[in-house]
Amino acid sequence: MEEAAHEMGREVYFAKFLTSPKLLQLQLRDAYFRRHVLVQLLIFVQTISTDQLQRKGAPALAPRQREAAEKLRARASELLAGIAPNGPLFAAALERLLVRERHWLEWKRDGCAAFDRAATEAESAPLAAGGAKKRRSGAAARAG
């Protein structure tokens, strides 16, 4: 049991990242370091690409800058999917997370509108007479 817990701990172990520029090539060999850098890059690209910054007085990206940011996002996602272990799964999960974050920002920007939905026709219509089956008790079901 302890061995399995130790093995799981090795999967989520993160080395201490060193700050010496001489060690950058060595650090880039580490899959977790590359993954960390690419995740930060994708968050940054999404942040500069969102219209949320325009409301704070920051200038909007020019069309050429938006195109460059989109190319960078696509390339970073591609590289992220190629990092073992479970690269495609990790990249897909991160993409879902970034989409949810973008939706949350849009919801906040639009004034936090309520998520109330009108009842559907099936919910509001009464059950038709005889349309629902009665559930028989255990003894009646075995007897009949």
C-alpha positions in Angstrom: 0.0 0.0 0.0 2.8 2.4 0.9 4.6 1.6 -2.3 1.5 2.5 -4.3 1.2 5.8 -2.5 4.9 6.5 -3.0 4.5 5.7 -6.7 1.6 8.2 -7.0 3.7 10.8 -5.2 6.4 10.4 -7.8 3.8 11.2 -10.5 3.0 14.6 -9.0 6.5 15.5 -7.8 7.7 18.9 -9.1 11.3 19.7 -9.0 12.4 23.0 -7.6 13.0 25.2 -10.7 16.4 26.8 -10.7 17.0 30.4 -11.8 20.4 30.1 -13.5 20.2 30.8 -17.2 22.9 28.2 -17.7 20.5 25.5 -16.5 17.7 26.4 -18.8 18.6 23.8 -21.4 18.7 21.1 -18.7 15.3 22.3 -17.3 13.7 22.1 -20.7 14.4 18.4 -20.8 12.0 18.0 -17.8 8.5 17.3 -19.1 6.8 18.9 -16.0 8.8 22.1 -16.5 7.9 22.3 -20.2 4.3 21.6 -19.3 4.4 24.3 -16.7 5.8 26.9 -19.1 3.3 26.0 -21.8 0.3 26.3 -19.4 1.5 29.7 -18.3 1.9 30.7 -22.0 -1.6 29.6 -22.8 -3.0 31.5 -19.9 -1.1 34.6 -20.9 -2.3 34.4 -24.5 -5.9 34.0 -23.4 -5.5 37.0 -21.1 -4.2 39.3 -23.8 -6.7 38.0 -26.3 -9.8 38.7 -24.2 -11.9 41.8 -24.5 -11.9 42.1 -20.7 -8.6 44.1 -20.9 -10.2 46.6 -23.3 -12.5 47.7 -20.5 -9.6 48.5 -18.2 -8.2 51.0 -20.7 -5.7 48.8 -22.3 -5.5 49.0 -26.1 -7.1 46.2 -28.1 -4.9 43.9 -30.1 -4.5 44.7 -33.7 -5.7 42.1 -36.2 -2.1 41.1 -36.9 -1.4 40.7 -33.2 -4.6 38.6 -32.7 -3.5 36.4 -35.6 0.0 36.0 -34.1 -1.5 35.2 -30.6 -3.8 32.6 -32.2 -0.9 30.9 -33.9 1.1 30.9 -30.7 -1.9 29.4 -28.8 -2.4 26.7 -31.4 1.4 25.8 -31.4 1.5 25.8 -27.6 -1.5 23.5 -27.4 0.0 21.2 -30.0 3.3 21.0 -28.0 1.4 20.5 -24.8 -0.5 17.5 -26.2 2.8 15.9 -27.2 4.3 15.9 -23.7 4.1 12.5 -21.9 2.5 11.3 -19.7 -1.1 11.7 -21.0 -0.3 14.7 -23.1 -3.5 14.7 -25.2 -5.7 14.2 -22.1 -3.9 17.0 -20.2 -4.2 19.4 -23.2 -7.9 18.6 -23.6 -8.5 19.2 -19.9 -6.6 22.5 -20.0 -8.5 23.6 -23.1 -11.8 22.9 -21.3 -10.6 24.9 -18.3 -9.6 27.9 -20.5 -13.0 27.8 -22.3 -14.8 27.8 -18.9 -12.6 30.7 -17.8 -13.5 32.7 -20.9 -17.2 32.0 -20.4 -16.9 33.1 -16.8 -15.2 36.4 -17.8 -17.9 37.0 -20.4 -20.6 36.4 -17.8 -18.9 38.8 -15.4 -18.4 41.4 -18.1 -22.1 41.1 -19.0 -23.2 41.9 -15.5 -23.5 38.4 -13.9 -26.9 37.6 -15.6 -28.9 34.9 -13.8 -28.9 31.4 -15.2 -32.7 31.0 -14.8 -34.3 29.0 -17.6 -38.0 28.8 -18.5 -39.6 25.5 -17.8 -39.7 23.2 -20.8 -43.0 21.9 -22.2 -42.4 18.4 -20.7 -41.9 19.8 -17.3 -44.9 22.1 -17.3 -47.4 19.7 -18.9 -49.3 17.4 -16.4 -48.9 13.7 -16.8 -51.4 12.1 -19.1 -54.0 9.9 -17.3 -52.7 6.3 -17.2 -49.4 7.4 -18.7 -47.4 6.6 -15.6 -47.0 3.1 -14.4 -47.5 2.3 -10.8 -44.6 0.7 -9.1 -45.5 -2.6 -7.5 -44.1 -3.6 -4.1 -41.5 -6.4 -4.0 -44.0 -9.1 -2.8 -46.5 -8.2 -5.4 -43.9 -8.2 -8.2 -42.6 -11.7 -7.2 -46.2 -13.0 -7.0 -47.4 -11.8 -10.3 
